[in-house]
Amino acid sequence: MVKAFYGTRQIRNVLRREGYKINRKRVQRLMRKMGIQSICGIGQKPVS
């Protein structure tokens, strides 16, 4: 199953696999500059 929603950590991991030397904070900064937001909390059930 392929996830359609990537956060900064997953984007960093993909870029590192492709050979880019980049950290999570730089990905965060670039996403903010480009107006890209990650979607979090989709499909998560409360743990209680």
C-alpha positions in Angstrom: 0.0 0.0 0.0 1.4 3.4 -1.0 0.9 6.4 1.3 -0.1 9.5 -0.6 0.7 11.9 2.3 4.3 12.5 3.2 5.6 14.5 6.1 9.0 16.1 6.4 10.7 12.9 7.7 9.4 10.8 4.8 10.3 13.4 2.2 13.8 13.5 3.7 14.1 9.8 3.6 13.1 9.7 -0.1 15.5 12.4 -1.0 18.3 10.7 0.8 17.6 7.4 -1.0 17.9 9.4 -4.3 21.3 10.7 -3.3 20.6 14.2 -1.9 22.3 15.2 1.4 19.5 17.0 3.2 18.2 17.2 6.7 14.6 17.4 8.0 14.8 21.1 9.0 15.8 22.1 5.5 12.9 20.1 4.1 10.6 21.9 6.5 12.0 25.3 5.5 11.6 24.5 1.8 8.0 23.2 2.3 7.1 26.4 4.1 8.7 28.5 1.4 6.8 26.6 -1.3 3.5 26.7 0.6 3.4 22.9 1.0 1.8 21.4 4.2 1.8 17.9 5.3 -1.4 16.3 6.4 -1.2 14.6 9.7 -3.7 12.6 11.8 -5.5 11.0 8.9 -6.9 7.6 9.8 -5.5 7.5 13.3 -7.7 6.1 16.1 -7.5 7.4 19.6 -5.5 5.1 21.9 -7.5 4.7 25.2 
